[in-house]
Amino acid sequence: MSAPKRHVGYVYTLLALAALGVLALVGWTQRAFWGTWLFNLTGEEAPGAQVKALTDLAADQLRPRLNLAEDRFIPYADVNPFGVNVFLEQEVEPAKRERVVRMAAEAGFRWLRQEFPWEDIEIHGKGDFVDRRNDPPRSAWEKYDHIVDLAEKYGMELIVRLSNPPAWSRARGDAMGPYAPPDNFQDFADFVYTVVSRYKGRVRYYQIWNEPNIYPEWGEQPVNPEAYTELLKAAATAARQADPNVVIIAGALAANIEYGPRDMSDVLFLQRMYRAGAAPYFDIMSVQGYGLWSGPTDRRLTPRVVNFSRAMLIRDVMVRNGDANKPIWISEMNWNAAPPSVEPRYGRVDLATQARYLVLAYERILQEWPWVGVANVWYLKRPDDRWEREGKPEAYFQLLTPDFRPLPAYEAIRRYTARARYMGWGYHDQSYWAVEYIGPWTTVEDPQAILGSYARADTPGATVRLQFMGTGLDVYLVTGPDTGRLSLRVDGQQRRAIDLSTPVQTYRRVVTVVDRAPYGLHTVELTLVAGPQGQSIGIDGFVVRGPRPWPRYLTWDDLLFWTGVVLLFTVGRRAREQREAEKVRVDVSPTSSLPFSGESG
């Protein structure tokens, strides 16, 4: 090989090394940025785990894309998302029970997920609602009536979980396990009917069972999605007979990757529920949202990986089975802050990380998952420290210690709920929890409206105020001959008013009020102004537009990094091609002692 040719190869090699050095320098100077960037993609904190997660994400690209059907309005998805699990039935003292509810409300929680155990209400036999376990006997309803009273007093909504059959409901008692279903599903349906009838008009949301896809929630027997579907059918039918306005939540499915017999994949279990005819018997699907060993930003969708994103797999099953118009509620969500002395069965984070992850989880739900409604933190507090004394890792999901001492996660949630009142990406009903209606607005029930109703104002000055995270906002309107004008104020800047009158009543009219704004948090005020034809307006929904929160816009750091990657790849490939070409020339030269085989390198 001649000297000039060798020099060309050296030049390419030096350029490649220079590019690698620049890339290394950029990576080093921006290491904190890239650590955050990779965490926002993988949910992993350690560099090695981030690299492993990136390979998983690459493999995800080879799988069929999920269908999340995000282009629709979904009932029960636009409610206040902040919920928490409580054990009020275990608090013996009524004053402590009230303190729990008060502190939940003070933290900004709107929902209490509370079990009404069948075994604690219909205790001694069918139709027997007297508690004779202690002297003197008392009504088994007394404690639960107080719980409902407390929820109303503090403006909280109850999600009542109905499960845990009494021993008398099974011929073998508790030999099949205390959580095993009753021998006769109608006994459970009768109990459901009684509870729903008692609290009609006061409690609307009932969850039928908990984690029917894993042991021991279905007892000492194989889990059975077809049998659970029959139980759900009987319970939902009875509940709707007792109160036509009741909302049925399916039993929360635990994230699982097994195929039976004692544990079954939540994805497989739900698919078999659909095949068994479950769809008509629940209004809301429910999952557990534990992050376990990675954070809430873990975007891997591998069926064999259990992480916070697993709810997306469940959503995909719902869409494929024609149930896209139902939301998912997360029944339990948290990260475990077990100390080093306790088995990390559910993963392990420190208290500060637990607090940070819970806030990030709500951020992801608000900004990315318009099909998720309530997300209930597991859990507020236990009535005593028995779990800690027994060394159970379950004790370290708590937000308050048994003596009511707030932990960092409680304080983080309290601060976050005070400011997180915005609308994220996607389609939202006009009743979205963070939308503020100022003035004389009324709700009009109308079957032609998107979800059966819309907000109407007939008085000039009536205002709608909201915040959204995105680049654009569309408003769905109901307009007609008497419709007035709409005055717009965006991020404090007054915009021109829009005349909205139409010759006839028009539904689902879309008006863009913000377009091509920088991605971020924007404030919008819509005010009704009298127009030439009239002074009414109907608001039927909102759509937040813009790039999905992931991937986000490239920053200058991103551009510099990826330019370095492309440069390194291009120069390295050119250097390799030059070396391969020189090797071929040597192989085919007359002085070569090697036979030419047709392969280079």
Buried (B, 14 or more C-beta within 10 A) or exposed (E): EEEEEEEBBEEBBEBBBEBBEBBEEBEEEBEEBBBEBBBBBBBBBEEEBBEEBBEBBEEBEEEEEBEBBBEBBBBBBBBBBBBBBBBBBBBEEBEBBBBBBBBBBEBBBBBBBBBBBBBBBBBBEEEBBEBEEEEEEEEBBEBBEBBBBBBEEBEBBBBBBBBBBBBBBBEEEBEBBBBBBBEBBEBBBBBBBBBBEBBBEEBBBBBBBBBBBBBBBBBBBEBBBEBBBBBBBBBBBBBBBBBEEBBBBBBBBBBBBBEBEBBBBBBBBBBBBBEBEBBEBBBBBBBBBBBBBBBBBBBBBBEEBBBBBBBBBBBBBBBBBEBBBBBBBBBBBBBBBBEEEBEBEBBBBEBEBBBBBBBBBBBBBBBBBBBBBBBBBBBBBBBBEEBBEEEBBBBBBBBBBBEEEBBBBBEBBBBBBEEBBBBBBBBBBBBBBBBEBEEEBEEBEBEEBBBEBBBBBBEBBBBBBBBBBBBBBBBBBBBBEBBBBBBBBBEEEEBEBBEBBBEEBBBEBEBEBBEEBEBEEBEBBBBBBEBEBBBBBBBBBBBBBBEEBEEEEEEEBBEBBEBBEEBBEEBBEBBBEBBEEBEBEEBEEEEEEEEEEEEEE
